[in-house]
Amino acid sequence: MALVTTPATILKTYQDSETSKILRLLTLDRGLCSVVAKGARRPRSRFGGLLEPFTDGVVTYYAKEGRDLHTLSEFELGRERQSLGRQLVRYAGAGLVTEITLRFAPATGDEGLFRRLRAALDRLVEESGDLEAAILEETWQLIACLGFAPGIDVCAACGERPEPGETIHFDFAAGSSLCVRCHRLHPQLGLRELSRRAREELEMLIQARSGGGRLKTGREQRALLSEFMTYHLTDDRPLKSFRFLEDRLG
Ligand SMILES: [Zn+2]
């Protein structure tokens, strides 16, 4: 058994037994990993109340080669984000970015992804502008880090940039889009037509330019993101946190 020490963010926790908890972590050095925190549910546990979702710290654990579940030794608190639990929309957003991370992050270290997730959670704590825009923007940034970023700035067929007032046809499966002319020449089923305004706002979210301003096409943006994620999920389990977010935003 090797002792591993690495910065980590707690994505999710489960009750394991009367006294133990399992933590799903994104770690800097080893990507996704699971550890059991023995005794963490005891009233006077040495972990105190630290082991909660959305908390940053440095973990030390005993890594068992060839196993998925390791044993936590130490957790040194970095930043807790308990305030997310006091505001349901912020909490729902944090749930979405951590669930996507849990579903798609690799089990190898990825510094860009690690920093992106922490930045997203920090923003969800601190955002003073429009929360819907912040959540969608952070989710698209995370998706880009995971390697699924959609291309909507140029047409996938002719390579031209659509005119400012033009609609585009978005291909969820390919993660790309067609201009009106190419779509007319080669009509394809299953593409979604995006209005000028929806295209502009999607581009703004993907490029992280919303600046906390309120979206005019918020509902459409959520539907787009949901459909995009559905196409890129590796199995048929829908994202639970997305439904929770939808219920909060109405
Ligand atoms: Zn084209």
Boltz pocket constraint, residues with backbone or C-beta under 6 A from the ligand:
constraints:
  - pocket:
      binder: B
      contacts: [[A, 155], [A, 156], [A, 157], [A, 158], [A, 159], [A, 160], [A, 178], [A, 179], [A, 180], [A, 181], [A, 182], [A, 183]]
      max_distance: 6.0
